[in-house]
Amino acid sequence: MRIFSVSHKTAFVVDHCPYMAESSRQLIECDMLTKSRSQGVIPLAPVSKSLWTCAIECSMEYCRILYDVYPTKKLLMTALAAVGPPNPRQDPECCSVLHGLVAAVESLCKITEYQHESRTTLMDTADRVANRGRIICLTNAKSDTHVRMLEDCVLETIQEQNKRAAGSDRLMPIQQCELVLVHIYPQGEETLVSDRQKKELSSVLSSEVHSVRAGRYLAGKLNVLVQQHFDLASTTITNIPMKEEQHANTSANYDVELLHHRDAHIEFIKSGDLHMAGSTSRDSGLKETVTLKWCTPRTNSVELHYCTGAYRISPVDVNSRPSSCLTNFLLNGRSVLLEQPRKSGSKVISHMLSSHGGEIFLHVLNSTRSTLEDPPSISEGCGGRVTDYRITDFGEFMRENRLTPFPESMVDAACRTPVERAKFQLERHTRYWPMIISQTTIFNMQAVVPLANLIVKDTLTDEDVLTCQKTVYNLVDMERKSDPLPISTAGSRGKGPKRDEQYRIMWNELETLVKAHVGTSERHQRVLDCISACRSKPPEEEERKKRGRKREDKEDKTEKNGKDTEEKGWTTDSERLKGVMEREKDEQSECEIIKDSPDSPEPLNKKPRLATEEQQPPEKSKGPVSLLTLWTNRITQANSRKHQEFAGRLSSVNSKAELYQHLKEENGMDVHENGKATR
């Protein structure tokens, strides 16, 4: 079937009743010589357009935009050129808008040239070619009841014309018609007609109502309607450098809004970079536009750029000076590159304006991967960044959730069809499923695989619960042994989180996974209870963990300080050793004083000390004491307490011992002072 869209036929019906001759009350200043006017000259009074003039101008602007973008295969009603302005003194009953609606329906039933060509090509009957159309009626309705009366008139006329067209070769029945009623009222007055979205009145007629004030509001409304009716989009070119009229040596930046086919933004939509800048208004409706920045022209060769599409453009404000300068600049053979405004990163040239054969086109440049290149790998993110997706796990996930043909009549005990069961299983498996390896711990551990595979099941057996509990106990044993966990340290400084913090993250994630399925059955709750019981440690376990954390903190602090900590330890050890030696020296001096007293007894169980130790204390080093000196002094002091002291030194006077004291008594001889011996 050859399908013609509703936009193939568009008929305008402009109300010509006397009321349309009233003023729109939008004032237009005509006196432009305010500063240079001489005295005695009466200023010109402002004027305002009538409702009829506003309606005709907006209708022509609608058609102008349409024919700029679609220059061929569209129809235009030329009857408006022969119609003069409405007569305010004419009888309203003689010029009802109903006559125009009937004529519009009749025109939709006529076969167009393009429909006739399609019928000739198909060599078939007329019912093989669809006949659709749209009626845009600009009028001033009295109330919502008046609007319903107009809709009923159009519906009855369509039914009558379809009966006539069924028995005629020159007419075609209307299969679908859209009625767009635009109620126009002067500025400063309250509307008597309510807006209404599109509503299906029958199988062949749909209707929508727009209540708009005359003037610029009506022009904005028809600008939005032409975009909706013919799949158009808006692009605003910003930062266009233009010389000022009064000052030729200066320039300013201007903006120009263009309309074109919506497919010119298809690359933005695919990449997700479509940022619409728009404004909403009660009268003009929604108006959105994509902003592109002007780039200084560098070349006139269009062939140097790889284009994926070219679309005709139409300026929104065709009579403005910026629009005129831009179109003349392009028609002279120049090309303009357009870039996406970005807050950071390099600029992206996405479009180009250039003319061909006297018509201006918006070219879409390829700013992403070319279709001729190999498709990107799944491991490449935006801009080619390598990301750690769980590709292997996702492949396994797809294998577990494959769909196969199944009879729709096969339902389970819960009266669920195969499709419903598949959706429910997919929902269970994705309740908690991290996509990035660095965002998960438990899915990177082989010890948790049995629990993760079982907890997503709809029902668990007692054996499944036992397997999950064994998995939890294994994790507890791993924590007791302080086994390392596969924690990602990407983006963190140092060695990453401590061991206790790693296990805390692991337990929290495991609890999150089980809690997502705890409402499935009572056995799922038992698994969660097991995890909660294992996480609550006894007091002695907490104390042991606290001591372990203190020891780790001390080791980390020592490792962080490095050589400075060692030197500080040596200095502290040296001072401690000197203090011990000073105390021992004081104790020895005290013992000597007590011993020299005539009434003092001999000290008991007092280990003797070397005289050299008493008389020659270790010299104080001017600089830091080396480790060898500290170790030698310590060994010497320890060895001095292990051997038996020389007896002569114990009874010596002033550290002098007399040798061979009993030699002269060995033979019973006495030695006198003169040196003679007697028996």
Secondary structure, 3 states (H helix, E strand, C coil): CECCCHHHCEEEEECCCHHHHCEEEEEECCCCCCCCCCCCCCCCCCEEEEHHHHHHHHHHHHHHHHHHHCCCCCCCCCHHHHCCCCCCCCCHHHHCHHHHHHHHHHHHHECCHHHHHHHHHHCCCHHHECCEEEEEEEECCCCHHHHHHHHHHHHHHHHHHHHHHHCCCCECCCCEEEEEEEEEECCCCCCCCCCEEEEECCCCEEEEEEEEECCHHHHHHHHHHHHHHCCEEEEEEEEEEEECCCCCCCEEEEEEEEEEEHHHHHHHHHHCCCCEEEEEECCCEEEEEEEEEECCCCCCCHHHCCEEEEEECEECCCCCHHHHHHHHHHHCCCCEEEEECCCCCCCEEEEEEEEECCEEEEEEECCCCCCCCCCCCCCECHHHCECCECHHHHHHHHHHCCCCCCCCCCCCCCCCCHHHHHHHHHHHHCCCCCCEHHHCCHHHCHHHHHHHHHHCCCCCCHHHHHHHHHHHHHHHHHHHHCCCCCCCCCCCCCCCCCHHHHHHHHHHHHHHHHHCCCCCCHHHHHHHHHHHHHHCCCHHHHHHHHHHHHHHHHHHHHHHHCHHHHHHHHHHHHHHHHHHHHHHHHHHHHHHHHHHCCCCCCCCCCCCCCHHHHHCCCCCCCCCCCHHHHHHHHHHHHHCCCCCCCHHHHCCECCECCCCCCHHHCCCCEECCCCCEEC
